[in-house]
Amino acid sequence: MLVARLNRDKLQLLAESRIEEARVLLDSKCWTGAYYMTGLAVECALKAYIARAVQQHDFPDKSFANRVYTHKLKELALLDADLWAELQNEITTDFKLQSNWDAIFLWNDENRYEVVEEIEARTLYNAATQPGSGVMQWIRRRW
């Protein structure tokens, strides 16, 4: 069986694809799908950032490697101390950024089994894409 290999470039591409898919789903009033795809976009973006820390020929720490496979966005953000410190520093002066991250951290992959209403889908999507303080833009500047 061939196992798909993920790397930083592929994760960046997936993040961009998922956020675009979320927009299309929002435009089509498919709230649950838009909500889920928005969360996946942020998950892929965070994993693309984390992939920077893994060198091609390094054997990663097993504990770290296992924790990267989580779908919990706050746990992913906490995996990199520099990223987390920078985020904590910036949210003290940017209330919109803090509010957007708070919304993003509520998402998890178990949401795929829930029906989501329009307000929830739009809130999450806007938190991810808001110009200036959106989570995706914040991560893109660092990945």
C-alpha positions in Angstrom: 0.0 0.0 0.0 1.3 3.4 -1.0 1.2 6.0 1.8 0.7 9.6 0.8 3.5 11.8 1.9 2.8 15.2 3.3 5.3 18.0 3.3 5.2 21.7 3.9 4.4 22.6 0.3 1.5 20.1 0.1 0.1 21.3 3.4 0.2 24.9 2.2 -1.6 23.9 -1.0 -4.2 21.9 1.0 -4.7 24.9 3.3 -5.4 27.2 0.4 -7.6 24.7 -1.3 -9.7 24.0 1.8 -10.3 27.7 2.5 -11.4 28.2 -1.1 -13.7 25.2 -0.8 -15.1 26.7 2.4 -15.9 29.9 0.5 -17.7 28.0 -2.3 -19.7 26.0 0.3 -20.7 29.2 2.1 -21.8 30.7 -1.2 -23.8 27.6 -1.8 -25.3 27.8 1.7 -23.8 24.6 2.8 -23.1 25.7 6.3 -21.9 22.5 7.8 -19.4 21.8 5.0 -18.1 25.3 5.0 -17.5 25.2 8.8 -15.7 21.9 8.5 -13.5 23.0 5.6 -12.6 26.2 7.3 -11.3 24.2 10.3 -9.4 21.9 8.0 -7.8 24.8 6.2 -6.4 26.2 9.5 -5.3 22.7 10.6 -3.3 22.3 7.3 -1.9 25.8 7.7 -0.7 25.1 11.2 0.8 21.8 10.1 2.6 23.5 7.3 4.1 25.9 9.8 5.1 23.0 12.1 6.7 21.2 9.1 9.3 23.9 8.9 10.8 22.5 12.1 11.3 19.0 10.7 14.5 18.7 8.6 14.6 16.3 5.7 17.1 13.9 7.2 16.3 14.4 10.9 14.5 11.7 12.8 11.8 13.6 14.7 11.2 13.1 18.4 8.5 10.4 18.7 6.4 12.3 21.2 6.4 15.4 19.0 5.6 13.3 15.9 2.6 11.7 17.6 1.3 15.0 18.8 1.4 16.5 15.3 -1.3 14.1 14.2 -3.9 15.8 16.3 -6.9 17.6 14.8 -7.2 20.0 17.8 -6.1 23.4 16.6 -5.0 24.8 20.0 -2.8 21.7 20.6 -1.2 22.2 17.2 -0.5 25.9 17.9 1.0 24.9 21.3 3.5 22.5 19.7 5.8 25.3 18.6 6.8 27.5 21.6 7.9 30.4 19.3 4.6 30.4 17.4 2.7 30.3 20.7 4.7 33.1 22.3 4.4 35.3 19.2 0.6 34.7 19.2 0.3 35.5 22.9 2.3 38.7 22.4 0.2 39.8 19.4 -3.2 39.1 20.8 -2.5 41.5 23.7 -2.6 44.4 21.3 -5.0 43.1 18.6 -8.4 42.3 20.0 -9.7 41.1 16.6 -6.8 38.6 16.3 -7.6 37.3 19.8 -11.3 37.0 19.0 -10.5 35.2 15.8 -8.2 32.7 17.4 -10.7 32.1 20.1 -13.3 31.2 17.5 -10.8 29.0 15.6 -9.9 27.1 18.8 -13.5 26.0 19.2 -13.3 23.9 16.0 -12.3 20.3 16.1 -12.7 17.4 13.7 -15.6 15.9 15.6 -17.7 18.9 14.2 -18.2 16.8 11.1 -20.9 14.9 12.9 -22.8 18.1 13.8 -25.2 20.2 11.9 -23.9 23.8 11.8 -26.1 26.9 11.2 -25.2 29.8 9.0 -24.0 32.1 11.8 -21.5 29.5 13.1 -20.1 28.8 9.6 -19.7 32.5 8.7 -18.2 33.3 12.1 -15.5 30.6 11.7 -14.9 31.5 8.1 -14.6 35.2 8.9 -12.2 34.4 11.8 -10.0 32.6 9.4 -10.1 35.1 6.5 -10.6 38.5 8.0 -8.3 41.0 6.3 -5.6 42.1 8.7 -6.5 39.9 11.7 -7.6 36.6 10.1 -6.0 33.5 11.4 -5.0 32.2 7.9 -3.3 35.5 7.1 -1.4 35.4 10.4 -0.2 31.8 9.8 0.7 32.5 6.2 3.1 35.3 7.3 5.0 32.7 9.2 4.9 29.4 7.3 
